[in-house]
């Protein structure tokens, strides 16, 4: 195997050139490919919209019940 930099002949199993020290064997980098799951945008958006609507309805109902409870408490306290 010949060095690309200086042209020195080296043994076939050499990693570096014995004359100039240049790397003779290129490192093979291993890469791992991880595929992300794909989702349909339409179904995701519909799910989020439905969830948001139910959360808004639940929040509105909770707020109304709290206001009614506060009104009842003030009515009872005002009667004394």
C-alpha positions in Angstrom: 0.0 0.0 0.0 1.4 3.4 -1.0 1.0 6.6 1.0 -1.1 9.2 -0.7 1.0 12.0 0.8 4.6 11.0 0.3 4.4 7.9 -1.9 6.2 5.6 0.5 5.4 1.9 0.2 4.0 0.4 3.4 2.8 -3.0 4.4 -0.9 -3.8 3.5 -2.0 -3.9 7.1 -0.4 -0.6 8.1 -2.6 2.1 9.5 -0.1 5.0 9.3 2.7 5.7 6.9 6.1 4.7 8.3 7.8 7.7 6.5 5.5 10.7 7.1 2.9 9.4 9.7 -0.1 10.1 7.4 -3.1 7.9 8.2 -3.4 5.2 5.4 -6.7 3.7 6.4 -9.7 5.9 6.6 -11.9 5.4 9.6 -15.3 4.1 8.9 -17.9 5.9 11.0 -20.9 4.0 11.9 -24.2 5.9 12.1 -27.4 4.7 13.5 -30.6 5.8 11.8 -33.6 6.1 14.0 -36.8 6.7 12.2 -39.4 8.8 13.9 -43.0 7.7 13.8 -45.1 9.6 11.3 -48.5 10.9 12.1 -51.2 12.3 9.9 -51.5 16.0 10.5 -55.3 15.9 10.0 -56.0 13.4 12.8 -53.6 15.1 15.2 -55.3 18.4 14.7 -58.7 17.0 15.1 -57.7 15.3 18.3 -56.2 18.5 19.7 -59.3 20.5 18.7 -61.6 18.0 20.4 -59.5 17.9 23.5 -59.3 21.7 23.7 -63.1 22.0 23.3 -63.8 19.6 26.1 -61.2 21.3 28.3 -62.9 24.7 27.6 -66.3 23.3 28.4 -65.1 21.7 31.7 -63.3 24.9 32.7 -66.5 27.0 32.0 -68.7 24.6 34.0 -66.2 24.7 36.9 -66.1 28.5 36.9 -69.9 28.7 36.9 -70.2 26.2 39.8 -67.7 28.2 41.8 -69.6 31.5 41.2 -72.9 29.8 42.3 -71.2 28.5 45.4 -69.8 31.9 46.3 -73.2 33.5 45.7 -74.8 30.9 48.0 -72.2 31.5 50.7 -72.7 35.3 50.6 -76.5 34.9 50.7 -76.3 32.7 53.8 -73.8 35.1 55.5 -75.9 38.1 54.5 -79.0 36.7 56.2 -77.4 36.8 59.6 
